[in-house]
Amino acid sequence: MLSKKASLVCHGEDSSYFVGLQQYEKNPYDSVHNPSGIIQMGLAENQMSMDLLESWLSKNAEVAEFKEEGRSIFKKLALFQDYHGLPSFKKELAEFMEEVRGRRVRLDPNKIVLTAGSTSANEILMFCLGETGDAFLIPTPYYPGYDRDLKWRTGVEIVPIHCSSSNHFRVTKDALTKAYTQAHTLNLNVKGVLITNPSNPLGTTMTKEDLDMIINFCMEKHIHIVSDEIFSATVFDSSNFISILESLQQTKFKSVKNLVHVVYSLSKDLGLSGFRVGMIYSNNERVLSAATKMSSFGLVSSQTQHLVSNILVDKKFMKYYIKENTRRLKKRHEMLVSNLKRIGIHCLTSNAGLFCWVDMRHLLSSNTFEGEFELWKRILCDVKLNISPGSSCHCSEPGWFRICFANVSEEILHVSLHRMKVFVEEINSNCHDRGYNGPNLICKWMFGLSLFKGQMER
């Protein structure tokens, strides 16, 4: 017999987002060994500048060998470490975050709680701020993993703030108010608003006006704000990224600082998703105390802290890395957007992130989520591209998809674009009769209507 928690089906991993990842693992593309396999474009992973990090390591081999001035520090790093983390690492992490934010904010390393990635950071904050039956409001579309990360073990609910393509999916005061009212209609106690800035999956950044509006709303309701800023150093087409920490400095509310909490990691900005380096930044001493204790269930290893702090302390290299990484991201983004445009597919205008929010509403067989689900199945099973449908991100409009571009090589991106071109041409040539008799037998078996129904129920 398993516990109720282990038996619950609200883990969120039965959504099309996770199903797509699973199907890729069963049939991954390889240009030589499996050229007809599935190409992974559903994973927001930054592989654009891995060569820069590898080059740094080759020039600083002593760091990777756990040596200082020729002497081994392996024993020092291998023995038990306090769960507060290495002070040197937290100092360098704070300075890196300040640099990304244009030195317009100052961060106190003592207000950082280290966690095993942002997944752990977000869940810990939910444990600290909410109870079963409490709710957080989140603008749609949002990262599909939140259904697992925020809800499964904590019992906290998510109430969507429905945003529209009519204003490029920007959060409005009216949408916030409707979500807040809806939560109370459902007998849920609203504990806060969670935003992602830059947005995943939109790839857009919030303006100062957007942030001020959210701060004012939350202060009027006296609720928390969690700002997930894990893509902050991927802004490639704007001079400034505005963190909520910057907006806090100019707010009229004195108590706001204790209600605002930032989540960050190095998984996206430095591409170190496997290192599991995440953090919470908060001015709330009670949150910091509780979160630090909870972080003992998912620590960042001392070896990882040592290695990464030595990379971050090289300020000359880090400035070059950020500049070059954003240049490469911008070039790759433009490549995807321009080539999709040539085949009649347009993207939401964006300036950050590792993905594009792609409008395929004109390719739907019907303007419904059933139509979107069918299109997604066909792209996954026939075109052999794993992309994320908007419904998995709780988008309120069918026909939008997230396509990632930073986890594949330029050559593989061209293969993907060619596949999409052939697919669109096929649809256009059969505009009255799409010539589609349903997915192949394997896909027909693996995708039941139950998946679609379950996704819509969430």
N, C-alpha and C positions, 0 to 999 in steps of 0.2 A: 504494500500500500504506500502511495506517495502522499505528500502533504497537499493541502488545497492549493498552496502557492505553486507547487510544481505541476499541478494538474490544470491550472488555469490556462485558457486559450487566448488570453488578452495580451500575450507577449508581443503581438504585432508582426511577427516574422512570417505570417502567412499572407502578407500583402504581395502584390505583384512586384514591388521593389525587391524584396528578398527572394521571391521565386525566380526572378530574372538572374540574380547573382548565383543562385544554386544551379540553374540550367547552364550558365556559362561554365561553371566548374566541371560539369559533366562533358562538355564539348568545346573546349577552348580553341580559339583560332591559333594556328601556327603557319607561317608562310610556306614552310617546307613540309612539315609532317601532317598538318591538318588545315589546308587552305580553305576548306569549306566550313570550318568551324565557326562558332559564335564569337564575334568581336565584342569585347567588354567596353561599353560606353555608358555604363550605369554606375561606375565607381569614381567618386570624386577624390582621386589620388593625384598628388603632384609629383610627377616624374620628370618635369621639364628641366630641372637643374641639378639632377643627381650627380652629374659629372663634376660640377663645381665642388660639391662636398667630398667626393672621392679624391679629387685633386688636392684638396686641403689636407685630407687624412694622409695621403702619400707624402706630403711635405712635413707632416707633424706626426710621424710614426710613433714617437715616444708617448704621445697622449693615448693612442689606441693600445699601446703596450703597457699602460698603467705605470708609467715611470715619471719621476720628477727629478731633474738634474742628474739623470743617469741611474737613479736608485728606484727600486720597485716600491710601489705603494699598493700593490695588490692586496696584501694582508689588511691594510688600513681600510680599503674599500670593501673587502669581502666580509669583515666582521659586522656585527649588529650596528645599525645606525638609528638614531632617534627619528621618529616619524615626522618631525618638523621639516626635515630635508636639510641638505647642505647649505649653509648660509651663503657660500660663494656662488652656488647655482642660482639661488633665489635673487641674489643681487644682480647677476647678469641677465636673468630672465626679465626682471623689472626694467632694467636699462634698455633691453631690446624692445620691449613693449612701448617704452617712452619714445624710442627712435622711430618706430612705425607710426606713432601718433604725432609725429612732427615736433617732439619735445614741448608740446603745448600742455601736457599733463605730467605730473610727477607721481611716481608710484613708490610706496613704502614696501620694501621686501618683506617686512614683518606682517603685512596684511595679505600675503600670498599663502594659500594652502595647496600643496602639490598633490596631484591625483594621477591615477593611471589612465590618462587620456581625458578628453572632454566628455566622453560618455559617463565616466565615473563622476566627473565634476557636476554634470547636470543632475544626475540621480542623487548625489549627496545634497545638493541644494534643495531638491524636492523633499528629501527626508527632513532637512532642517526647517523648511518653511511651511510644509503642508502636512495634512493628515488625510486618512481615507475619507472621502466625501468632500474634500476641498478641490478647487479647480484653478488652473492657470489658463489665461487667454493667450492664444498664439495666432498671429496673422497667417492667413493662407495665401499661397501654398507654403508648406513647411516641410522640413526634412523628415522623410518617412520613419527614420529610426527613433524619433521622439515618442512614437506610440509604444515603443519598447522601453526606451531609456527613462522616460519620465513617469510612466504609468504602472508598468508590470509589477514591480516589487514594492512601490511606495503606496499604491492605492489612490494616488492623485489622478484627477481627471483632466482632460484637455477639452476646452471649448474653443472652437475656431472663430477667429475674427475674419469674416469673409471679405476678401479684397477682390477687386474687379480689374479686368484688362482695360476697361474704359478710362482708367487713370493710371495705367501701367502698374497695377497691383499695389499702389501706395496705401498705407494705413490711413484711415480717416477717423475723425472724432465720432461720426455717426456709426461707423462699423464697430468701433470700440464699445460704444454705448449699447448697441444691439447685442453684442456678444455678452456683455456684462448682465444685461437684462435676461438673456436666454439662460445663462448659468443659474440665476436665481429662480427662473421658472422651473428648472430641473432640480431645484432644492440643493444646489451646490454653493458652497461658500468660496467666493473668489479670493484667492490669496495673492495673485499677482499677474503680471503680463510678462511673457517671455518673447524676446525678439532675437532674430539673427541678423547681424549687421557686420559685414556684407551678408546679403540674403542667400541662403541655400533653400530653394533652387533657382532664384531669379537672377543672381549675379549682379544685384544692384546695391547701392549704398544709400543709407538714410541721410536726409538733409538735416540741418540744425532745426529747421521748423518742424520736421517730423518728430525728432527726438524731444523737442520742447513740448509738443502737443501730448506725447505719451507720458512724459514726466508730470505735466500738469494734471492729466487725467488720473494717474495713479496716486498723486498726492491728494487730490480731492477725495478719492476713495480710501486713501490710506492703505494701499496695497503695495506689494513688492514689485521690483522690476529686475528681471534676469536678462542680461545682454550677452548673447553668445557671439563672440567676436573672433572665431577661429580662422576666418578668412581675411583678417585685417591687413596683412601684408601682400595680398594678391590683387590689390586695387591697381589696375594698369592703365586707366584712362581718366584719371582725375588727380588734381594736385594734392587734395587732402582727403584723408579718411577721418571722419568725425566720430570719435568714440563717445559713448554716453558719459564717460568720465569727464570729458571736456565740457559737455553740456551742463554737468552738475556744478561746475565752477561758477556758472552765471545764473543759477536758479534762485528764485526768491524764497524757496522752501528750505528752512534751516535743518529740518529733520530728514530730508530726502537722502542724505548720504548713508544713513543706516538701513535704507530700504532698497538700495541699488547694489547689485552683485554682478560681476563680470566673469564669464567663462572664457578660457583661452587654452590653446594647445599649440604644439609645434608640428602637428600632423599635416596640416595643409600648407602653412607658410614655408616650412622647411622640407616638407615631404617626408617627415620622420614618423609616419603613422605606426610603424612597427615598434618604435621606441616607447610608445605609450607615455608621452610627456604632456600632462594637462595641469590645469590650475584653476583655482577660484580666487578672485580678488574682491575683497569686501572691507568696508569700514565698520561693519557691525561686529563688535567684539564677541558677542554671544554666538553669532553665526560662525565666526572664525574658530572659536573654541570647540564647538560641536563638530564642525566640518573637519578639523584637524584630527579629532579622535576617530571619526568615521573613515578618514583617509587611510587608516592603518589596515583596512580590508583591501586596499588596492594602491600600494606604494610604487613610486618610481625608484628603480634600483640605484644604489650608490654609484655603480659603474656607469650607468647611463647619465646620471647627474654630472659626474666628473667629466665624461667625454663631451657632453653638450655644452657645459659651462666653458670649457676650453675653446670650443668653436665660437661661442657668443662673445667671449672676451676679446677676440680678434676683431676689433671694430672696423679696421680697414677692409678686411675680407667680408664682414657682414654687410657693410654699405654697398660693396660691389655686388654681393649676392642678391640683395633686395632689388637693386637697379637692374641687374641682368635678368633675374627671374621674372620680374614684371614686364620687361621688354619681350621676353620669349612668350609669356602668357598672352600679351597683346597680339603678337604676330600669329600665334596659333588660333586665338579667338577670331581674328579677322579672316583667317583661312577658312574656318568652319562656316562663319556667317556668310561670307561672300560666295562660297561654293553652294551652300544651301539655297541662297537667293537665286542663283543661276537655274536651279531646277524648280523654282516657284515656291520655296519654303522660306518663311521669314522668321526672324528671332526678335524677342523683346530686346530693346536697346539696353545694354548692360556695360558695366565698367569694372567688374571684379569677379573673383571666383574661378573655378576650374571647369565651368560648364556654361551652357546656353539654355535659355528657356524658349522652346521652339514651338511655333504655332502650326499645327497640322489639322486645324479644324476643317479645312477645305478637303481633306482626304478621308474624312469620316463617312461611313455609309449612312449614318444618321446622327443628328446633333444630340447625342445622348451618351451617357457613360457606358452603356452597352456597346455603342458604336466605337468608342475609344478603346474599350477592352478588346474588341475584335481586331482593331487596327494594331494594337500593341502585340497581340498574339501573332499576327501575321508578320510583323517586323522581327519578332524574336524567332519564330519557327521557320519562316520562309526566307526572309532577308538575312537572317542570322546576325542581327545586331541587338545587343541588350541595352535598351534605353528605358528610362523610368516614366511611366504614364502619369499625367497630372493627378489622376484620382488617388494614386498612392501617396501624393503630397497633399491630399485633401483640397485640391483646387476646386472651386465651385463652378468652373466652366469646363466642359469636356473638350478634348482636342489639343491640349498643351502637353508637351513632353520635355523632360530634362535630358540633355545630351552632354556627356562629359568629354573633354578634349585633351586633358593634361596627363592622362594615364596611358596614352598610346603614342607610338612613334608617328612621325609625319607620314611615313610610308603606309602604315596601317590606317591612318586617317583617310588617306586617298582611297584605299580599298573600301573603306566604309562609305565614303561619299559616292563612289562608283556604284556600290550596291544600292544606295538610296536613289540614285539617278535612274537606274534600270527599273526599280520598283515604281517610282513616280511615273515614269513613261508608260509602264504597263497599266497603271490605273487610268492615266489620261487617255490611253488608246481604247480602254474599255469603260468609258465614263457611264455608259448606260447599262452595260453588263460587265461587272468587274471581273468576271471569269474566275471567281474564287469559290471553291467547293468546300471550304473549311480547312482547318489545320490538318497536318498529317496525323497518322494514327497515334504516334507517340505523344504529340502535343495534345491531341484530343483526349488522351488518357490522363495526361498530367494536369491539364487545366479543366477543372469542373466548373460549372456555373456557381458552385458553392464558394469558390475563391472570390468571384466577382461579388456575390452577395455579402460575404464576410467583410470584404473591403468597403462596400457601401455602408454596411451597418456601423462600422467604426467612424 
